[in-house]
Amino acid sequence: MASPAALEEFRLFLTWLKNEVEARIRDGKSLDQVKRDLDSLETYHWHAPELAPNAIEAVYKQLTTAQGNAPHQGYQGGGRLKGRSLGESN
């Protein structure tokens, strides 16, 4: 079981990832471009960098479909993941 500090660190990572992906979507970048931009996720001290491409893809797809927005169609941000914004706490 993870410690409260480890959970908080992971929550901060998810918030950071969501913000980074969201900014690139607003810039009109494709999924492949976002993956290339964020290729060095190990710099955030994530313990499973091999999962980074899948995490980026999941966030990208959730953000671009959250409000029926496809990439390059005027994404305005504010996408919600699984019913709650990543920055929200319980």
C-alpha positions as CSV (number, residue, x, y, z in Angstrom):
1,M,0.0,0.0,0.0
2,A,1.3,3.4,-0.9
3,S,2.0,6.1,1.7
4,P,0.0,9.3,1.8
5,A,3.1,11.1,0.5
6,A,3.5,8.8,-2.4
7,L,-0.2,9.2,-3.3
8,E,0.1,13.0,-3.1
9,E,3.2,12.8,-5.4
10,F,1.3,10.7,-7.9
11,R,-1.7,13.1,-7.7
12,L,0.6,16.0,-8.5
13,F,2.1,14.1,-11.4
14,L,-1.4,13.4,-12.8
15,T,-2.2,17.1,-12.5
16,W,1.0,18.1,-14.2
17,L,0.5,15.5,-17.0
18,K,-3.1,16.7,-17.6
19,N,-1.9,20.3,-17.8
20,E,1.0,19.5,-20.1
21,V,-1.2,17.5,-22.5
22,E,-4.0,20.0,-22.4
23,A,-1.7,22.9,-23.3
24,R,-0.4,21.0,-26.3
25,I,-3.9,20.1,-27.4
26,R,-4.8,23.8,-27.3
27,D,-1.7,24.4,-29.5
28,G,-3.2,22.0,-32.1
29,K,-0.7,19.2,-31.6
30,S,-1.5,15.6,-32.6
31,L,-1.2,12.7,-30.2
32,D,2.1,11.7,-31.7
33,Q,3.5,15.2,-31.3
34,V,2.4,15.3,-27.7
35,K,4.1,12.0,-27.0
36,R,7.3,13.3,-28.6
37,D,7.1,16.5,-26.6
38,L,6.6,14.6,-23.3
39,D,9.0,11.8,-24.0
40,S,11.2,12.5,-21.0
41,L,8.7,12.0,-18.3
42,E,11.3,10.4,-16.1
43,T,12.5,13.9,-15.4
44,Y,9.4,14.1,-13.1
45,H,10.7,11.2,-11.1
46,W,7.9,8.9,-12.2
47,H,8.6,5.3,-11.1
48,A,7.3,3.7,-14.3
49,P,8.5,5.7,-17.3
50,E,7.8,2.8,-19.6
51,L,4.1,3.5,-19.0
52,A,4.4,7.1,-20.1
53,P,3.2,6.7,-23.7
54,N,0.1,4.9,-22.5
55,A,-0.6,7.5,-19.8
56,I,-0.1,10.4,-22.3
57,E,-2.4,8.7,-24.8
58,A,-5.1,8.0,-22.2
59,V,-5.1,11.7,-21.0
60,Y,-5.1,13.0,-24.6
61,K,-8.0,10.9,-25.6
62,Q,-10.0,11.7,-22.5
63,L,-9.4,15.4,-22.9
64,T,-10.2,15.5,-26.6
65,T,-13.4,13.4,-26.2
66,A,-14.6,14.9,-22.9
67,Q,-16.6,17.6,-24.6
68,G,-16.9,16.0,-28.0
69,N,-13.7,17.9,-29.2
70,A,-11.5,16.2,-31.7
71,P,-7.9,17.5,-31.9
72,H,-7.4,20.6,-34.0
73,Q,-11.1,21.6,-33.6
74,G,-10.8,24.5,-31.2
75,Y,-10.2,22.6,-28.0
76,Q,-10.9,25.1,-25.2
77,G,-9.6,23.2,-22.2
78,G,-11.3,22.3,-19.0
79,G,-11.7,18.7,-20.0
80,R,-12.8,16.4,-17.2
81,L,-11.4,13.0,-16.7
82,K,-13.7,10.3,-15.4
83,G,-16.2,12.8,-14.1
84,R,-13.8,14.9,-12.2
85,S,-11.1,17.3,-13.1
86,L,-7.6,16.0,-12.3
87,G,-6.9,19.1,-10.2
88,E,-9.9,18.4,-7.9
89,S,-9.4,16.7,-4.6
90,N,-11.9,14.6,-2.7
